[in-house]
Amino acid sequence: MLRIGLTGGIGSGKSTVARTFAELGATIVDADVIAREVVEPGTPGLAGLVEAFGDDILLPDGRLDRPALAAKAFTDDESRATLNAIVHPLVGARTAELIDSAPEDAIVVQDIPLLVEGGMAPLFHLVVVVFTDESVRLRRLVDSRGLDEADAKARIAAQATDVQRREVADIALDNNGSPETLVAAVRQLWSERLEPFAANLRAGVPAAPPLIVREPRAEWARRAERRSRRLRLIGGDEIVDVEHVGPTVVDGMPARDVVDLVITAESAEHAAAVADRLPAAGFPRVGADIAGFRRLWGPVTHASADPEEQVTITIGAPRDTAVHTAHVVRDRLRTDGDSRLAYLALERRAAAAADRADDPRAAFGAVIDDGLPGLHSYLLGS
């Protein structure tokens, strides 16, 4: 299944996005709804809160008096920790239950207001963030929700900043316009990216890499960092590091819109174990019949199923030839202008051949395969 993390600041319009996803067929898992559900009357969660904070946190009808609980639970770190220890495991268990009950081919959207604050971005195939100017959010909170302006400002200030959200956003939705514009953007995202991504995951195939050489993009470094965080979570103690290699790591160098990453595992056995987990995480194995994945350090082993942001992965133990060569080529491209020109010339020749051919990918692959041995020897100094 494809798992999407959805977040945004208070008043950003995140609920409109979640509602539209639901209309399109997504399974919605709403953290706020679950947090209320696990402390309904008769639940172990509410019983635990009463035991910890007293029965004066209850309303006359037996429901939780949230302001009364807040007055007790947020007075000091110990009380807050007690609250979290009761509620968070219940929310986590209910979340897992809902996800496990979703169909295997589902697109699951987890609506989590504090996704950024909780450091949860690496858990998801993609993170969608709804961005709205603070002045617009403030007006919505005051006019539509009836909040006091000072209270609204305090709530906004207590959450992550837009800069922090952009660091984890794979997809940024602008909601400074009309609701209709936002809904149209969500529908386009669904049809052009999420459904193809989910289809690739089900089929166990990566998205085909682009064949066009582009001018340098600052987004390449941000994409590498986001995907590296996810891979480090997946690899855990079995990996040494995840590094950005290839031409997109070189400042100012044009390249295809493909971010190359190398996972260095503790051993060959650990590399194999991590590799087995990559397909479900969004990085299927690369088949030999997909042109365009070959790199100077050898064929990559996995690549992203995401049709919009291609990432390739080479994984191996520290002494593996592919890992060592990837490092050497990266360093050579960073330090030697002639090497950059030679690398770029080959990719541009391949892109030009693809542009003229009836079968672009086959033409691209033929040029790369023909030119790689000489370029490989040149870059490695052999």
C-alpha positions, -999 to 999 in steps of 0.1 A, spaced: 0 0 0 10 36 -6 12 56 27 9 94 25 15 117 54 -7 148 53 0 178 75 -2 216 76 -5 244 102 -37 251 120 -61 269 97 -42 258 66 -71 239 50 -58 205 56 -93 191 62 -103 201 27 -74 181 13 -82 151 34 -119 152 24 -110 154 -13 -86 124 -9 -114 105 7 -138 113 -22 -112 100 -46 -109 67 -28 -82 71 -2 -83 55 32 -81 83 57 -65 78 91 -71 110 111 -49 114 142 -72 140 158 -102 117 154 -83 88 169 -71 109 198 -107 117 207 -119 81 201 -94 65 225 -107 86 254 -144 83 248 -165 72 279 -160 35 287 -125 33 271 -93 23 289 -79 56 278 -104 76 297 -101 54 328 -63 58 327 -67 96 326 -91 97 355 -68 75 376 -39 98 368 -55 132 370 -87 127 391 -124 125 382 -128 163 381 -115 161 345 -149 146 336 -180 165 325 -214 157 342 -223 133 313 -190 113 318 -172 127 288 -137 141 290 -135 178 299 -106 187 277 -99 222 292 -99 207 327 -74 180 316 -52 206 299 -51 227 331 -37 197 349 -16 179 323 3 209 309 14 224 341 48 207 341 69 181 322 61 153 345 23 157 340 27 161 303 48 129 302 20 111 322 -6 122 297 15 111 267 23 77 283 -14 70 285 -27 84 252 1 79 227 3 41 229 -35 39 224 -34 63 194 -5 43 179 -23 9 184 -56 22 169 -37 38 140 -19 5 132 -52 -13 134 -68 10 109 -39 7 85 -37 -31 88 -74 -33 80 -70 -13 48 -68 -32 14 -33 -41 3 -37 -18 -28 -50 11 -8 -37 46 -8 -36 54 29 -36 91 39 -26 98 75 -38 132 86 -14 142 113 -13 179 125 20 175 143 38 153 118 67 176 115 70 183 152 70 145 158 97 138 133 74 113 115 82 123 79 105 93 71 76 69 79 58 77 47 63 72 10 54 108 5 46 138 27 20 163 16 21 197 33 -7 223 29 8 258 29 -12 289 36 1 324 45 0 330 83 -22 361 78 -48 340 59 -47 313 85 -52 338 113 -82 353 96 -98 319 91 -93 309 127 -108 342 139 -137 345 114 -146 308 108 -137 291 140 -144 320 164 -111 319 181 -98 349 200 -70 365 179 -44 362 206 -53 326 211 -51 319 174 -17 336 172 -4 315 201 -16 283 185 1 291 152 33 300 170 33 268 190 35 247 158 63 241 133 73 269 110 68 269 73 106 265 68 105 233 89 76 220 70 93 227 36 123 206 47 101 175 48 75 183 21 76 160 -10 45 178 -22 35 214 -13 -1 224 -18 -7 261 -20 -40 271 -3 -39 309 -5 -66 308 -32 -101 295 -35 -113 261 -21 -120 251 -57 -84 257 -67 -71 236 -39 -95 207 -47 -84 208 -83 -48 206 -73 -55 176 -51 -74 158 -78 -45 164 -102 -20 151 -77 -41 120 -72 -44 111 -109 -9 122 -121 13 110 -92 -4 90 -64 -23 65 -85 7 58 -108 30 55 -77 6 31 -61 3 11 -94 41 8 -96 43 -4 -60 17 -31 -66 35 -42 -97 69 -41 -80 85 -19 -107 103 14 -105 92 45 -125 112 49 -157 140 75 -152 138 107 -173 160 110 -204 163 148 -205 193 166 -191 182 196 -170 199 226 -155 210 223 -118 182 223 -93 184 231 -56 157 205 -51 181 177 -58 199 182 -25 166 184 -6 152 153 -23 184 134 -14 181 144 22 145 135 25 150 101 9 182 95 29 163 100 62 137 74 50 165 49 41 183 54 74 151 46 92 146 15 70 182 4 74 186 10 111 217 -4 127 224 -26 97 237 3 76 267 26 80 255 55 60 234 68 31 252 92 7 242 114 -22 264 105 -52 264 110 -90 261 143 -110 232 158 -90 255 161 -60 278 184 -79 270 222 -75 262 238 -107 263 206 -129 234 199 -153 221 164 -151 191 142 -155 165 147 -128 177 116 -110 191 116 -74 216 88 -69 221 74 -34 245 48 -20 237 27 10 267 13 27 257 -16 49 276 -32 77 282 -64 57 270 -82 26 244 -100 48 231 -68 61 230 -53 26 208 -82 14 185 -79 44 180 -41 38 176 -47 1 147 -70 8 129 -42 27 133 -16 0 105 -26 -24 78 -21 2 94 12 12 89 25 -23 121 14 -40 115 -17 -62 143 -37 -77 155 -25 -111 150 -49 -139 176 -53 -166 151 -44 -193 146 -8 -181 170 14 -200 185 45 -183 194 31 -149 230 22 -156 255 44 -139 293 47 -141 298 26 -109 276 -2 -123 239 -9 -125 219 4 -96 199 -22 -76 167 -3 -67 149 28 -78 118 48 -67 84 39 -79 74 76 -77 69 89 -112 77 125 -102 109 123 -82 133 96 -94 158 82 -69 182 53 -76 199 33 -50 231 12 -49 236 -9 -18 265 -29 -7 291 -36 20 320 -10 25 345 -29 3 321 -36 -25 333 -24 -59 301 -6 -67 301 13 -34 338 22 -37 335 33 -74 304 55 -66 325 74 -41 354 78 -65 333 90 -93 314 115 -71 347 129 -58 361 131 -93 331 150 -106 333 174 -77 369 182 -82 377 179 -119 360 201 -146 371 179 -175 355 149 -159 322 168 -155 323 178 -191 330 142 -203 301 128 -181 277 155 -192 286 151 -229 278 114 -228 244 119 -212 236 147 -236 245 125 -266 222 98 -252 194 123 -246 197 136 -282 196 101 -295 164 94 -275 148 125 -288 153 114 -324 143 77 -320 111 58 -323 121 39 -291 137 66 -270 147 44 -240 164 18 -262 183 45 -281 193 62 -248 205 29 -234 225 21 -265 245 53 -264 252 50 -226 263 13 -230 286 22 -259 302 52 -241 304 39 -206 336 17 -208 358 46 -220 343 72 -197 345 48 -167 382 42 -174 389 79 -177 371 88 -145 388 61 -125 422 69 -139 427 35 -154 
